[in-house]
Amino acid sequence: MGSKGDGEQVKSVRLEVTRQNPSETWKLVCHRQVPDVTPFVRLQVSGEDVSGVQQSGAPRHQSSNALTYLGSYCIGELEENCEDDSPHRAMEEAARVPLKAMHITDQEQRGEEPNCGVEVAGAQDGGRRLMSNLGHRTRSGNRRLPAAEGLRVTKDDNPDLVDFDKPLLWQVGHLGERYTDWVHQPTKKNIRLFHSDFMEYCSKTVWYVIPAVWIPIGICCSYICFKELEKRETKLFASMTEAWSVPVQEYWFPFLFLLGMFTWSLMEYLIHRFLFHTMPPSNSYYLITLHFLLHGQHHKAPFDRSRLVFPPVPASVFALSFYFIFRLLLPLAVGLNIFVGGLSGYIIYDLTHYYLHYGSPKKDNYFYKLKIYHIKHHFKYQKSGFGITSRFWDYPFNTLIPETS
């Protein structure tokens, strides 16, 4: 049994990874389960590393959430028939079995029952065989496997507490005390929030909408701000006393801009920790619903690419709030200057967040380490690791995710 993270037991498991041709299929053996992780790996992995699990047979500490998510890709389990070999030997044999690429036919999309024609060679040594044939995908995307020698079809022993075929936003509030555990158990199922197609459309955003919407706004605000500073009429503390007022000129622009970015980095941390990760009371239907709308949905479906960046409509509410605060406390040019820096920080934050989920950074560079850090936050350390673009604020607030060897 491994260490604990945020009160959660972490299992020590042995993972085996085999890679065929990049255009074909990846499979991973965890204990005796055989998940087909091809769709996930093609989007997540760069080079030879598979989410840090490349050393065949090396013990790894995996959280129960990570194992649950891995299990959602499971196509079956290996059966043990040999008395003299260890379970680890069985995994080693299974990991060497070549698995050909799977294609979904038109018949499968219609929900019919054709033979997939996907063959897996048997591992004859020790009397173990994986499977000789796979069945078909159902409409929900799950594979039904025929009974085959050496294969036991896995079943879902933990049925969903909600109906994923219906909008979730109006269901999660009824989970009560079960909500916290449920929302932190990731799924690869698609999530729908609203009954209204229009509201559902507004709740989803592709990544390139963020720069397309906010960069032009930032440029316009920067132009207005710089023109105001050029007049050399802006003064800080002028409302308090003229004797102690500080004139602000155009060369202040880059420094106020950087101050805005620094301010955003702190807001990024505070919002993520104290707004998004303050768990609602179990007896409050509406607060649970609000939490799921703001951030819970992302932890439930962390690889839903349409929900990784903040939609412009709700983001505008936050942006206007910060703008009016700066405008109330500071002169127009100064407040707008800091706001533009903060807006730039937000753009970097949202694009970085998307990249940490779907990018494939090279091993050991800054974003590679940041990606691992963020994935740990999702699957194991939900009460730590609140920095997205950096770990800077996790240090003074003592929420740094511990390093593992």
ROTI-818069 format. One line per field, with one value per residue (C-alpha): residue number from 1; x, y, z. Coordinates in pm, whole numbers. Example, Ala and Ser with C-alpha at 12.3 -4.5 7.8 and 13.67 -1.06 7.14 Angstrom:
pos = (1; 2) $
X = (1230; 1367) $
Y = (-450; -106) $
Z = (780; 714) $
//
This chain:
pos = (1; 2; 3; 4; 5; 6; 7; 8; 9; 10; 11; 12; 13; 14; 15; 16; 17; 18; 19; 20; 21; 22; 23; 24; 25; 26; 27; 28; 29; 30; 31; 32; 33; 34; 35; 36; 37; 38; 39; 40; 41; 42; 43; 44; 45; 46; 47; 48; 49; 50; 51; 52; 53; 54; 55; 56; 57; 58; 59; 60; 61; 62; 63; 64; 65; 66; 67; 68; 69; 70; 71; 72; 73; 74; 75; 76; 77; 78; 79; 80; 81; 82; 83; 84; 85; 86; 87; 88; 89; 90; 91; 92; 93; 94; 95; 96; 97; 98; 99; 100; 101; 102; 103; 104; 105; 106; 107; 108; 109; 110; 111; 112; 113; 114; 115; 116; 117; 118; 119; 120; 121; 122; 123; 124; 125; 126; 127; 128; 129; 130; 131; 132; 133; 134; 135; 136; 137; 138; 139; 140; 141; 142; 143; 144; 145; 146; 147; 148; 149; 150; 151; 152; 153; 154; 155; 156; 157; 158; 159; 160; 161; 162; 163; 164; 165; 166; 167; 168; 169; 170; 171; 172; 173; 174; 175; 176; 177; 178; 179; 180; 181; 182; 183; 184; 185; 186; 187; 188; 189; 190; 191; 192; 193; 194; 195; 196; 197; 198; 199; 200; 201; 202; 203; 204; 205; 206; 207; 208; 209; 210; 211; 212; 213; 214; 215; 216; 217; 218; 219; 220; 221; 222; 223; 224; 225; 226; 227; 228; 229; 230; 231; 232; 233; 234; 235; 236; 237; 238; 239; 240; 241; 242; 243; 244; 245; 246; 247; 248; 249; 250; 251; 252; 253; 254; 255; 256; 257; 258; 259; 260; 261; 262; 263; 264; 265; 266; 267; 268; 269; 270; 271; 272; 273; 274; 275; 276; 277; 278; 279; 280; 281; 282; 283; 284; 285; 286; 287; 288; 289; 290; 291; 292; 293; 294; 295; 296; 297; 298; 299; 300; 301; 302; 303; 304; 305; 306; 307; 308; 309; 310; 311; 312; 313; 314; 315; 316; 317; 318; 319; 320; 321; 322; 323; 324; 325; 326; 327; 328; 329; 330; 331; 332; 333; 334; 335; 336; 337; 338; 339; 340; 341; 342; 343; 344; 345; 346; 347; 348; 349; 350; 351; 352; 353; 354; 355; 356; 357; 358; 359; 360; 361; 362; 363; 364; 365; 366; 367; 368; 369; 370; 371; 372; 373; 374; 375; 376; 377; 378; 379; 380; 381; 382; 383; 384; 385; 386; 387; 388; 389; 390; 391; 392; 393; 394; 395; 396; 397; 398; 399; 400; 401; 402; 403; 404; 405) $
X = (0; 139; 127; -184; -276; -547; -684; -708; -555; -315; -261; 78; 24; 240; 172; 283; 286; 339; 344; 287; 319; 207; -78; -201; -313; -167; -269; -187; -212; -296; -314; -521; -727; -656; -759; -737; -603; -531; -763; -623; -256; -271; -391; -176; 163; 475; 769; 805; 657; 304; 201; 507; 435; 694; 924; 779; 703; 804; 590; 385; 169; -165; -460; -796; -931; -659; -732; -1105; -1047; -813; -1082; -1321; -1104; -1108; -1197; -1160; -951; -691; -764; -503; -484; -125; -32; 345; 378; 332; 63; 339; 452; 98; 103; 439; 302; -13; 185; 367; 48; 10; -327; -430; -598; -972; -1206; -1574; -1781; -2104; -2288; -2154; -2260; -2614; -2601; -2592; -2382; -2112; -1784; -1515; -1251; -999; -772; -536; -277; -285; -4; 29; 305; 167; -174; -284; -461; -598; -875; -920; -1187; -1355; -1723; -1877; -1928; -2270; -2435; -2292; -1940; -1873; -1748; -1937; -1697; -1792; -1695; -1348; -1095; -871; -1091; -1347; -1569; -1562; -1881; -1950; -1981; -2034; -2324; -2350; -2539; -2668; -2810; -2550; -2810; -2986; -2860; -2647; -2683; -3025; -2925; -2602; -2769; -2954; -2627; -2587; -2295; -2202; -2127; -1766; -1651; -1854; -1726; -1363; -1400; -1320; -1513; -1456; -1829; -1971; -2140; -2448; -2542; -2859; -3187; -3170; -2952; -2866; -2753; -2556; -2388; -2290; -2141; -1889; -1588; -1312; -969; -910; -1216; -1022; -751; -1000; -1228; -994; -680; -863; -1022; -681; -529; -807; -776; -397; -432; -675; -456; -135; -299; -420; -73; 77; -123; 77; -226; -267; -164; -177; -309; -427; -764; -589; -345; -186; 143; 194; 51; 265; 257; 217; 367; 373; 693; 496; 294; 510; 554; 180; 117; 348; 182; -150; -11; 132; -202; -378; -141; -252; -619; -575; -462; -722; -1015; -907; -855; -1121; -1400; -1364; -1243; -1454; -1684; -2052; -2255; -2400; -2752; -2751; -2894; -2828; -2469; -2381; -2536; -2340; -2014; -2065; -2141; -1829; -1570; -1707; -1791; -1424; -1307; -1576; -1480; -1120; -1057; -1371; -1196; -1505; -1500; -1132; -1144; -1383; -1673; -1660; -2009; -1953; -1589; -1718; -1892; -1562; -1373; -1619; -1613; -1237; -1246; -1493; -1291; -975; -1168; -1316; -985; -746; -732; -863; -524; -366; -665; -704; -330; -338; -659; -497; -204; -445; -643; -323; -247; -593; -544; -214; -380; -668; -447; -195; -473; -592; -237; -180; -475; -428; -73; 223; 522; 866; 991; 1151; 1072; 871; 531; 595; 655; 359; 136; 230; 171; -177; -275; -178; -413; -698; -645; -495; -428; -753; -669; -328; -164; -389; -139; -202; 50; 308; 355; 466; 174; 160; 483; 377; 28; 175; -33; 254; 204; 483; 751; 767; 1075) $
Y = (0; 337; 678; 887; 1208; 1432; 1154; 908; 562; 508; 162; 36; -136; -273; -132; -278; -74; -198; 12; -114; 105; 465; 430; 119; 40; 93; -132; -122; -402; -304; -609; -833; -561; -481; -126; -12; 339; 418; 722; 869; 809; 958; 1287; 1290; 1144; 1277; 1050; 724; 811; 713; 946; 846; 473; 345; 126; -219; -384; -87; -42; 279; 443; 511; 685; 511; 789; 720; 346; 413; 634; 375; 113; 306; 197; -167; -423; -729; -910; -1179; -1507; -1708; -2078; -2154; -2250; -2206; -1859; -1533; -1279; -1042; -1299; -1309; -936; -956; -1215; -1016; -698; -865; -960; -743; -575; -444; -111; -102; 60; 139; 30; 181; -121; -52; 311; 191; -29; -361; -658; -728; -898; -633; -852; -747; -1035; -1079; -1354; -1584; -1592; -1968; -1983; -2079; -2161; -1795; -1637; -1291; -1315; -1425; -1179; -862; -790; -458; -116; -29; 309; 434; 358; 60; -264; -584; -875; -1231; -1506; -1620; -1852; -1663; -1352; -1245; -956; -677; -534; -202; -272; 99; 220; 593; 795; 1020; 969; 1089; 1083; 1374; 1722; 1684; 2033; 1958; 1614; 1674; 1873; 1560; 1371; 1538; 1399; 1171; 1467; 1529; 1172; 1148; 1470; 1373; 1037; 1131; 994; 1002; 1024; 1333; 1579; 1783; 2058; 2224; 2122; 2426; 2377; 2746; 2740; 2423; 2588; 2889; 2662; 2513; 2684; 2577; 2700; 2946; 3150; 3284; 3469; 3558; 3737; 3879; 3981; 4248; 4381; 4391; 4578; 4839; 4892; 4921; 5188; 5393; 5354; 5458; 5765; 5873; 5832; 6034; 6336; 6328; 6439; 6121; 6137; 5881; 5985; 6320; 6276; 6260; 6547; 6732; 6763; 6387; 6305; 6101; 6182; 5878; 5901; 5673; 5493; 5349; 5139; 4819; 4822; 4860; 4591; 4348; 4443; 4343; 4007; 3948; 4044; 3796; 3515; 3568; 3587; 3268; 3089; 3244; 3180; 2822; 2744; 2941; 2962; 2654; 2418; 2524; 2225; 2311; 2190; 1847; 1968; 2261; 2164; 2505; 2544; 2197; 2287; 2614; 2438; 2184; 2460; 2661; 2387; 2048; 1959; 2000; 1757; 1510; 1520; 1651; 1568; 1718; 1955; 2177; 2265; 2336; 2713; 2966; 3062; 3434; 3516; 3421; 3534; 3881; 3900; 3841; 4077; 4363; 4312; 4351; 4646; 4841; 4765; 4904; 5196; 5278; 5270; 5409; 5675; 5560; 5513; 5332; 5107; 5024; 4954; 4703; 4552; 4492; 4317; 4100; 4021; 3909; 3689; 3536; 3458; 3285; 3097; 2961; 2855; 2698; 2506; 2366; 2270; 2092; 1865; 1811; 1920; 1685; 1873; 1721; 1533; 1732; 2078; 2332; 2241; 1869; 1909; 2144; 1894; 1616; 1856; 1945; 1585; 1497; 1771; 1611; 1249; 1256; 1592; 1785; 1990; 2096; 2217; 2513; 2690; 2642; 2856; 2812; 2670; 3006; 3073; 2714; 2778; 3065; 2917; 2575; 2386; 2247; 1892; 1677; 1551; 1176; 977) $
Z = (0; -96; 64; 109; -64; 74; 290; 4; 4; -282; -419; -527; -859; -1134; -1477; -1807; -2126; -2476; -2788; -3137; -3444; -3358; -3607; -3430; -3080; -2734; -2451; -2083; -1832; -1475; -1253; -1482; -1649; -2013; -2105; -2467; -2410; -2776; -2804; -2482; -2560; -2910; -2764; -2451; -2524; -2690; -2760; -2578; -2241; -2144; -1862; -1664; -1692; -1937; -1731; -1778; -1450; -1234; -922; -929; -667; -833; -673; -672; -899; -1156; -1146; -1180; -1484; -1633; -1578; -1802; -2098; -1993; -2261; -2038; -1778; -1798; -1626; -1437; -1524; -1442; -1089; -1104; -1254; -1070; -1160; -1273; -1529; -1661; -1713; -1886; -2127; -2194; -2252; -2541; -2724; -3036; -3059; -3398; -3457; -3403; -3650; -3593; -3888; -4017; -3878; -3531; -3547; -3623; -3314; -3504; -3404; -3661; -3592; -3547; -3703; -3438; -3354; -3064; -3070; -2772; -2518; -2510; -2249; -1910; -2055; -2081; -2373; -2397; -2656; -3012; -3105; -2986; -3004; -3096; -2951; -2821; -2881; -2552; -2673; -2446; -2593; -2529; -2535; -2622; -2386; -2484; -2335; -2097; -2088; -1834; -1939; -1684; -1542; -1377; -1007; -932; -1146; -1202; -945; -1223; -1570; -1820; -2096; -1926; -1824; -1511; -1369; -1222; -1092; -898; -620; -511; -448; -109; 90; -199; -426; -316; -383; -703; -860; -798; -974; -1337; -1631; -2004; -2072; -2239; -2006; -2087; -1844; -1975; -2134; -2363; -2671; -2668; -2304; -2369; -2668; -2456; -2189; -2431; -2587; -2821; -2718; -3006; -2908; -2608; -2805; -3080; -2831; -2569; -2760; -2968; -2649; -2482; -2779; -2776; -2401; -2431; -2699; -2490; -2184; -2359; -2516; -2170; -2024; -2308; -2196; -1869; -1673; -1468; -1102; -824; -479; -619; -449; -108; -134; -423; -238; -227; -570; -809; -1183; -1408; -1756; -2060; -1957; -1663; -1908; -1912; -1532; -1467; -1730; -1546; -1218; -1373; -1482; -1135; -980; -1208; -1104; -745; -847; -1049; -734; -501; -737; -800; -433; -246; -505; -722; -449; -154; -133; -81; 218; 153; 238; -7; -345; -501; -378; -504; -839; -848; -761; -1036; -1286; -1193; -1159; -1057; -1417; -1510; -1242; -1341; -1710; -1711; -2077; -2227; -2468; -2502; -2128; -2065; -2119; -1970; -2202; -2296; -2166; -1798; -1826; -1916; -1578; -1398; -1632; -1583; -1208; -1195; -1434; -1219; -904; -1064; -1210; -869; -683; -944; -1217; -1557; -1725; -1429; -1361; -1731; -1759; -1473; -1610; -1951; -1783; -1586; -1901; -2073; -1773; -1802; -2173; -2094; -1808; -2016; -2308; -2070; -1897; -2229; -2323; -1992; -2073; -2447; -2526; -2564; -2421; -2453; -2153; -1872; -2008; -1805; -1946; -1914; -1540; -1512; -1692; -1450; -1161; -1285; -1358; -1002; -885; -1079; -986; -639; -470; -508; -198; -328; -648; -726; -951; -1324; -1511; -1234; -887; -748; -512; -390; -201; 30; 79; 162; -96; -302; -423; -273; -507; -562; -648) $
//
